[in-house]
Amino acid sequence: MVDDGERINLHVPEQIEVSYELAGLGSRFLATLVDTFIVVVGVTLLAFVALMLRAWLTGAGEMSLVTAIIVLSAGLLLYIGFYVVAEMTTGGQSPGKRATGLRVVSVDGAPISAEQSAVRNILRIADLLPTMYAAGLVSMLVTARNQRLGDLAAGTMVVKEREQSLAEIRDEPPLAVELPPEISADVLRVVRGGLRAVTRDEEITIRRFLDRRFELAPEARHRLAARLADALRGRFPGLQPGQLSRPETFLEVVMRAIDESRA
């Protein structure tokens, strides 16, 4: 791994390289504004519903201490859960990050796991201290990968989507992949439904692997295929257990679905 200012190049053992541009403070601030607005609206609606429910049950129009504690606790869970659910269903993007072209990934370039997402978002509470994201801001200023405390604990970083990647991909011809006969149209339809969660950098990595896999040693080839497939399989919840269990076949189907979506 080589850090070079705002860009980071990651190398897996099989010498497939993925380059990321680190997200800066400005773009992360804008993403946080969008996400915070969504969360505030949600918590406000939650408080309104709680107040109306209390008034209907007790006839009291004001919010009691117990009700306030319940609303605050539920609001905190909503705050954390909002980010975790968003990141796990869109491949590392909250609505704010999607709007600003950012994505959360693991420090090794792999998609974040549910555990990593939970850790980095629970620790948003620490990043907020003592006020207005002060701790998180200081952490981003002094770390090489612009990581806040939650990112450091979870082993994650925030990167920019590569704007040039789509043009690069479109210039490449579709891979000549012969799918096994047991791959039905229904399976392809399920895979196509999850393509939105596959990032451009992940697509480039899959394409490079499939294009040069026969040049790799068998052990390295199988290891990398399994790593890529394991990282992506959760993006396609419609697949039944046991479907596309062979990693290379899974990657071939994903790439076929991507190429067909652009045909």
C-alpha positions as CSV (number, residue, x, y, z in Angstrom):
1,M,0.0,0.0,0.0
2,V,1.4,3.5,-0.9
3,D,-0.1,6.7,0.4
4,D,0.5,9.7,-1.9
5,G,-1.3,12.8,-0.7
6,E,-5.0,12.6,-1.5
7,R,-4.7,9.3,-3.5
8,I,-4.0,5.8,-2.2
9,N,-3.0,2.8,-4.2
10,L,-3.9,-0.6,-2.8
11,H,-2.2,-3.8,-4.0
12,V,-3.5,-7.3,-3.3
13,P,-1.0,-10.2,-3.2
14,E,-1.9,-11.1,-6.8
15,Q,-0.7,-7.7,-8.0
16,I,-4.1,-6.4,-9.0
17,E,-4.1,-2.7,-8.1
18,V,-7.0,-0.4,-7.2
19,S,-6.5,3.3,-6.8
20,Y,-8.7,5.5,-4.6
21,E,-8.9,9.3,-4.1
22,L,-9.4,10.0,-0.4
23,A,-12.4,12.1,0.5
24,G,-11.6,15.6,1.8
25,L,-13.2,17.5,4.7
26,G,-15.4,19.6,2.4
27,S,-17.1,16.7,0.6
28,R,-17.5,14.8,3.9
29,F,-19.0,17.9,5.5
30,L,-21.6,18.2,2.7
31,A,-22.4,14.5,2.9
32,T,-22.9,14.8,6.7
33,L,-25.2,17.8,6.2
34,V,-27.5,15.8,3.9
35,D,-27.5,12.8,6.2
36,T,-28.1,14.9,9.4
37,F,-31.1,16.6,7.7
38,I,-32.6,13.2,7.0
39,V,-32.0,12.0,10.6
40,V,-33.3,15.2,12.1
41,V,-36.5,14.9,10.1
42,G,-36.9,11.3,11.2
43,V,-36.3,12.1,14.9
44,T,-38.7,15.0,14.7
45,L,-41.4,12.8,13.3
46,L,-40.7,10.2,16.0
47,A,-41.0,12.9,18.7
48,F,-44.3,14.2,17.2
49,V,-45.8,10.7,17.1
50,A,-44.7,10.0,20.7
51,L,-46.3,13.2,21.8
52,M,-49.5,12.5,20.0
53,L,-49.6,9.0,21.4
54,R,-49.0,10.2,24.9
55,A,-51.8,12.8,24.6
56,W,-54.2,10.2,23.2
57,L,-53.4,7.7,26.0
58,T,-53.1,10.1,29.0
59,G,-54.7,13.3,27.9
60,A,-51.5,15.2,28.8
61,G,-50.2,17.5,26.0
62,E,-46.7,18.0,27.3
63,M,-43.9,15.4,27.0
64,S,-42.9,13.7,30.3
65,L,-39.3,12.9,31.3
66,V,-39.9,9.2,30.6
67,T,-41.3,10.0,27.2
68,A,-38.4,12.3,26.4
69,I,-35.9,9.6,27.5
70,I,-37.6,7.0,25.3
71,V,-37.6,9.4,22.3
72,L,-34.0,10.3,22.8
73,S,-33.0,6.7,23.1
74,A,-35.0,5.7,20.0
75,G,-33.5,8.7,18.2
76,L,-30.0,7.6,19.0
77,L,-30.8,4.1,17.7
78,L,-32.3,5.7,14.6
79,Y,-29.2,7.8,14.1
80,I,-26.8,4.9,14.2
81,G,-29.1,2.4,12.4
82,F,-29.7,4.9,9.6
83,Y,-26.0,4.8,8.7
84,V,-25.5,1.1,9.2
85,V,-28.5,0.1,7.1
86,A,-27.6,2.6,4.3
87,E,-24.0,1.5,4.1
88,M,-24.8,-2.2,4.1
89,T,-27.5,-2.0,1.4
90,T,-25.7,0.4,-1.0
91,G,-22.1,-0.8,-0.7
92,G,-20.9,1.8,1.7
93,Q,-23.0,4.8,0.8
94,S,-25.4,6.8,2.9
95,P,-27.7,9.2,1.0
96,G,-25.4,12.1,1.7
97,K,-22.3,10.1,0.4
98,R,-24.2,9.1,-2.7
99,A,-25.2,12.7,-3.4
100,T,-21.5,13.8,-3.0
101,G,-19.9,10.9,-4.8
102,L,-18.3,9.3,-1.7
103,R,-18.1,5.7,-0.4
104,V,-16.9,4.0,2.7
105,V,-14.5,1.1,2.1
106,S,-12.1,-1.0,4.3
107,V,-8.5,0.2,4.5
108,D,-7.5,-2.7,2.3
109,G,-9.9,-1.6,-0.4
110,A,-12.5,-4.3,0.3
111,P,-16.2,-3.5,0.9
112,I,-17.0,-2.8,4.5
113,S,-18.5,-5.5,6.6
114,A,-21.6,-5.2,8.9
115,E,-19.3,-5.2,11.9
116,Q,-17.1,-2.4,10.6
117,S,-20.2,-0.3,9.7
118,A,-21.6,-0.8,13.2
119,V,-18.3,0.1,14.9
120,R,-17.7,3.3,12.8
121,N,-21.2,4.5,13.3
122,I,-21.6,3.7,17.0
123,L,-18.4,5.7,17.5
124,R,-19.9,8.7,15.8
125,I,-20.9,9.6,19.4
126,A,-17.2,9.9,20.3
127,D,-16.5,11.9,17.1
128,L,-19.2,14.4,18.1
129,L,-17.4,15.3,21.4
130,P,-17.0,17.8,22.9
131,T,-19.2,19.5,20.3
132,M,-19.9,19.8,16.5
133,Y,-17.7,16.8,15.5
134,A,-14.6,18.4,17.0
135,A,-12.9,15.1,17.9
136,G,-13.7,13.6,14.5
137,L,-12.4,16.8,12.7
138,V,-9.1,16.7,14.6
139,S,-8.7,13.0,13.8
140,M,-9.3,13.6,10.1
141,L,-6.8,16.4,10.0
142,V,-3.9,14.4,11.6
143,T,-4.4,10.9,10.0
144,A,-2.9,10.0,6.6
145,R,-6.2,8.6,5.3
146,N,-8.5,11.4,6.7
147,Q,-10.0,9.0,9.2
148,R,-12.2,10.0,12.0
149,L,-12.1,8.0,15.3
150,G,-14.8,5.6,14.1
151,D,-12.9,4.9,10.9
152,L,-9.7,4.2,12.9
153,A,-11.5,1.8,15.2
154,A,-13.3,0.0,12.3
155,G,-10.4,0.0,9.8
156,T,-12.3,2.0,7.2
157,M,-11.8,5.1,5.1
158,V,-14.0,7.3,2.9
159,V,-13.0,7.7,-0.7
160,K,-14.3,9.4,-3.8
161,E,-16.0,7.6,-6.6
162,R,-13.8,7.6,-9.6
163,E,-15.5,9.8,-12.2
164,Q,-13.3,8.5,-15.0
165,S,-14.0,4.9,-14.2
166,L,-17.3,4.6,-16.1
167,A,-15.7,6.0,-19.3
168,E,-12.8,3.6,-18.9
169,I,-15.2,0.7,-18.5
170,R,-17.3,1.6,-21.5
171,D,-14.2,1.7,-23.7
172,E,-13.5,-1.9,-22.8
173,P,-15.2,-4.7,-24.8
174,P,-17.5,-7.1,-22.9
175,L,-15.6,-10.2,-21.6
176,A,-16.3,-13.3,-23.6
177,V,-17.6,-15.4,-20.7
178,E,-19.3,-18.7,-21.4
179,L,-21.8,-19.3,-18.6
180,P,-22.7,-22.8,-17.4
181,P,-26.1,-24.0,-18.7
182,E,-27.6,-24.2,-15.2
183,I,-27.5,-20.3,-15.0
184,S,-31.1,-19.4,-15.7
185,A,-32.6,-16.2,-16.7
186,D,-34.1,-15.9,-13.2
187,V,-30.6,-16.0,-11.7
188,L,-29.4,-13.3,-14.1
189,R,-32.4,-11.2,-13.2
190,V,-31.7,-11.4,-9.5
191,V,-28.1,-10.4,-10.1
192,R,-29.1,-7.5,-12.3
193,G,-31.3,-6.3,-9.5
194,G,-28.3,-5.9,-7.2
195,L,-25.8,-4.3,-9.6
196,R,-26.5,-0.8,-8.1
197,A,-24.6,-1.8,-5.0
198,V,-21.5,-2.8,-7.0
199,T,-19.0,0.1,-7.2
200,R,-17.1,1.1,-10.3
201,D,-13.8,0.2,-8.6
202,E,-15.1,-3.2,-7.7
203,E,-16.3,-3.7,-11.3
204,I,-12.8,-2.8,-12.6
205,T,-11.2,-5.3,-10.1
206,I,-13.6,-8.1,-11.1
207,R,-13.0,-7.4,-14.8
208,R,-9.2,-7.4,-14.4
209,F,-9.3,-10.6,-12.4
210,L,-11.5,-12.4,-15.0
211,D,-9.4,-11.1,-17.8
212,R,-6.0,-12.3,-16.4
213,R,-7.1,-15.2,-14.1
214,F,-5.5,-17.8,-16.3
215,E,-2.1,-16.1,-15.8
216,L,-2.3,-16.6,-12.0
217,A,-1.1,-19.6,-10.1
218,P,-4.1,-21.9,-9.2
219,E,-3.9,-21.2,-5.5
220,A,-3.7,-17.4,-6.0
221,R,-6.5,-17.6,-8.5
222,H,-8.9,-19.5,-6.2
223,R,-8.0,-17.3,-3.2
224,L,-8.6,-14.0,-5.0
225,A,-11.9,-15.3,-6.6
226,A,-13.1,-16.4,-3.2
227,R,-12.2,-13.0,-1.7
228,L,-14.0,-11.0,-4.4
229,A,-17.0,-13.2,-4.3
230,D,-17.3,-13.2,-0.5
231,A,-17.1,-9.4,-0.5
232,L,-19.9,-9.0,-3.1
233,R,-22.3,-11.8,-2.3
234,G,-24.2,-9.9,0.3
235,R,-25.2,-7.3,-2.4
236,F,-27.5,-9.9,-3.9
237,P,-30.0,-11.0,-1.2
238,G,-32.3,-12.5,-3.8
239,L,-29.9,-15.4,-4.5
240,Q,-31.0,-18.6,-2.8
241,P,-28.6,-20.5,-0.5
242,G,-26.3,-22.6,-2.7
243,Q,-26.9,-20.6,-5.8
244,L,-23.7,-19.5,-7.6
245,S,-21.6,-21.2,-4.8
246,R,-18.5,-21.4,-7.0
247,P,-16.7,-18.0,-6.7
248,E,-15.5,-17.7,-10.3
249,T,-19.0,-18.6,-11.7
250,F,-20.5,-16.0,-9.4
251,L,-18.1,-13.3,-10.7
252,E,-18.7,-14.4,-14.3
253,V,-22.5,-14.0,-13.8
254,V,-22.0,-10.6,-12.2
255,M,-19.8,-9.4,-15.0
256,R,-22.2,-10.8,-17.7
257,A,-25.1,-8.9,-16.0
258,I,-23.1,-5.7,-16.0
259,D,-22.1,-6.0,-19.6
260,E,-25.7,-6.8,-20.6
261,S,-27.0,-3.8,-18.7
262,R,-24.9,-1.6,-20.9
263,A,-25.6,-3.3,-24.2
